[in-house]
């Protein structure tokens, strides 16, 4: 079930104008591509990497892991003296 064919203009002048408009639109689209795939071909690889969602996710996971490790270590260091007091054996 394809698209129906475009209606043919009723006179020669309208057909010429339509043909010129189609040709002009084709030439403009060749000179100024609006398609994203054409845009990405001209960007450097490092810029494509920085703009990707996968890179953003990777950076988020790495920074979150580092922040989590810092917070855990700070908490462990702060609690260490309290735990040391509990471990000391009672004097006889």
Buried (B, 14 or more C-beta within 10 A) or exposed (E): EEEEEEEEEEEEEEEEEEEEEEEEEEEEEEEEEEEEEEEEEEEEEEEEEEEEEEEEEEEEEEEEEEEEEEEEEEEEEEEEEEEEEEEEEEEE
